[in-house]
């Protein structure tokens, strides 16, 4: 009887864990999609800066900062995807 309760509890915890991992994966993918929008902003900022005359250096600086933030976030998202994939493989 006690073993049965432990097995039931274990099963419930495993289902909750898998559900949490699926939800986390969806959220990471959503952030990844938003990062694509950020990449478009970087490109757009570069285009705008190229024709901005005296304001070019300021706009280039903004584009550089956006690009730096994009690269940092992309690195974290890529790491998260890899770790989530490992977790999914290990829980099968």
C-alpha positions as CSV (number, residue, x, y, z in Angstrom):
1,X,0.0,0.0,0.0
2,X,2.7,2.4,0.9
3,X,4.7,1.5,-2.2
4,X,1.6,2.1,-4.3
5,X,1.2,5.6,-2.8
6,X,4.8,6.4,-3.5
7,X,4.5,5.2,-7.1
8,X,1.3,7.3,-7.6
9,X,3.0,10.4,-6.2
10,X,6.0,9.8,-8.4
11,X,3.9,9.5,-11.5
12,X,2.1,12.7,-10.6
13,X,5.4,14.6,-10.1
14,X,6.7,13.2,-13.4
15,X,3.7,14.4,-15.3
16,X,3.9,17.9,-13.6
17,X,7.6,18.0,-14.5
18,X,7.0,17.2,-18.1
19,X,4.2,19.7,-18.3
20,X,6.5,22.4,-16.8
21,X,9.2,21.5,-19.3
22,X,6.8,21.8,-22.2
23,X,5.6,25.2,-21.0
24,X,9.1,26.4,-20.4
25,X,10.1,25.3,-24.0
26,X,7.1,27.2,-25.4
27,X,8.1,30.3,-23.5
28,X,11.8,30.0,-24.7
29,X,10.5,29.7,-28.3
30,X,8.3,32.7,-27.9
31,X,11.3,34.8,-26.6
32,X,13.3,33.4,-29.6
33,X,10.6,34.7,-31.9
34,X,10.8,38.1,-30.3
35,X,14.5,38.1,-30.8
36,X,14.0,37.9,-34.5
37,X,12.1,41.1,-34.2
38,X,15.0,42.6,-32.3
39,X,17.3,41.5,-35.1
40,X,15.1,43.4,-37.6
41,X,15.4,46.5,-35.4
42,X,19.2,46.3,-35.5
43,X,19.1,46.1,-39.3
44,X,16.7,48.9,-39.5
45,X,18.8,51.0,-37.2
46,X,21.8,50.5,-39.3
47,X,19.9,51.5,-42.4
48,X,18.6,54.6,-40.8
49,X,22.0,55.5,-39.4
50,X,23.6,55.3,-42.9
51,X,21.4,58.1,-44.1
52,X,21.3,60.3,-41.0
53,X,24.1,62.7,-41.7
54,X,25.3,64.4,-38.5
55,X,23.2,62.0,-36.4
56,X,24.9,58.9,-37.8
57,X,27.3,58.3,-34.9
58,X,24.5,58.4,-32.4
59,X,22.3,56.0,-34.4
60,X,25.3,53.7,-35.0
61,X,25.8,53.6,-31.2
62,X,22.2,52.7,-30.7
63,X,22.4,50.0,-33.3
64,X,25.6,48.7,-31.7
65,X,24.0,48.5,-28.3
66,X,20.9,46.8,-29.7
67,X,23.2,44.3,-31.5
68,X,25.1,43.6,-28.3
69,X,21.9,43.0,-26.4
70,X,20.6,40.8,-29.2
71,X,23.8,38.6,-29.2
72,X,23.7,38.2,-25.4
73,X,20.1,37.2,-25.4
74,X,20.5,34.9,-28.4
75,X,23.4,33.1,-26.6
76,X,21.2,32.6,-23.5
77,X,18.2,31.4,-25.6
78,X,20.4,29.0,-27.5
79,X,21.8,27.6,-24.3
80,X,18.3,27.3,-22.9
81,X,17.1,25.4,-26.0
82,X,20.1,23.0,-25.7
83,X,19.4,22.4,-22.0
84,X,15.7,21.8,-22.5
85,X,16.5,19.4,-25.3
86,X,18.8,17.5,-23.0
87,X,16.1,17.4,-20.2
88,X,13.5,16.1,-22.7
89,X,15.8,13.3,-23.9
90,X,16.7,12.3,-20.3
91,X,13.1,12.2,-19.2
92,X,11.9,9.9,-22.0
